[in-house]
Amino acid sequence: MDSVELRTKQNPSKHRLGDCLLAEGLLNRQQLDEAIEYQCIYGGKLGTSLIELALITEEQLSRVLSRELKLHYIKPELLMEVATPILKLIPKEIALKHKIVPYHKDGKKLYVAMKDITDLAHIDNLSFQLDHVIIPLAIPEVRLMLALKKHYGLILSPRFETLAGQINMRNLAAQKSKHPPETKTQCQINHPDMEENQPWPLLGDEEYEGEEATDESYFAGMSSTETRAPVNLRQKLADAKGREDIAAAIITYLKNDFPDSALLMVRGNLATGWLSGSHRTAQNFEQITIQMQESSVFNMVATSHSYYLGPVTDSLQNQKILNYFNSSPPVDALVFPLKVKDRLVSILYIQGRYEDLQNHLPEIKSLVTKAEMSFKLLILRNKILMS
């Protein structure tokens, strides 16, 4: 949820970000639905998803946020060129902890880009800590992350690294053509880790015709095999308020029997670490990247559109997950694709003894089915709230 939407809760007269973009003709309804689905799957702010999908530009987003939140506007790229004396006003540990980058000083006023621009108590606390009156700026999430990397050494997630390259390519193309990037009328996601010209599969109302408009209908009527999952797990998945709730429910359920289990997010030919049930190493699981087009158990489930149960070979991409769990062949794993409609969005990796994995196979099949339903419910709820 973006800052405009957060401010709406405090001041009903303020519009949500999606409403603002629709009103200004920067998006149509289908594009907004597309971005909502993308945000539900991959997380982050709605504005970040809109930029990833090339539906709006950083500058367009900044101007809308500035007008609606009554904040000062600067061109987003100017945050990358801040004078050293200004940067020194905020110590590195504070900048990284609170996701804040200073831009301009005017007496005791310090104009900053920050993550939590609507948390007034947080802003007051920072003002006290920094001995300046903090004035927030309207800056997209992605530009703030890039500035934190450049000025304070923040280690970016693979998602933001990829998005940085995507933005640079668009800006170069715009400079060559001497025209700003066009707002797309259809979703054609053109960056290295996505399949070109492959539209995001929107959830249409026709998929749910004839079903009761309740969460329970998704999780009722299961076969005796499918109902092995405990009630509290089904309830957690039905009540999930965000993607992290879904991931936490899955991994929490698995890690007692299979601590070496993990979820990875998939965008085209790249899978990145999402959540792990084990923390045996100092390595950040979110920094793991798997090249999906190369030989691995992940490539097998992506191409076969089915689960894999068997040995994990000593391939380059398999080694990344084996190293994380301090394992080496011979090792067995159960690997499941998790889809929203027909699009692969995540992969569930479970490492353990072959016999144990085989015995739990029906139960884990049921878990994956419920997780896919939970994602669909999450998307539908967000569309209703944004309508």
KAGI-V352666 format. One record per helix or strand of 3 or more residues. SS is the DSSP state (H for helix, E for strand). FROM is the first residue (numbers start at 1). TO is the last residue. If there is no record, write none. Layout:
ss:from:to
SS:FROM:TO
SS:FROM:TO
//
This chain:
ss:from:to
H:3:10
H:17:23
H:29:42
H:46:52
H:58:69
H:76:80
H:84:87
H:92:98
E:100:106
E:109:114
H:120:130
E:133:137
H:141:152
H:158:177
H:205:208
H:216:219
H:226:228
H:231:239
H:243:255
E:261:267
E:270:276
H:285:287
E:289:291
H:297:304
E:308:311
H:316:324
E:332:340
E:343:352
H:354:359
H:361:386
//
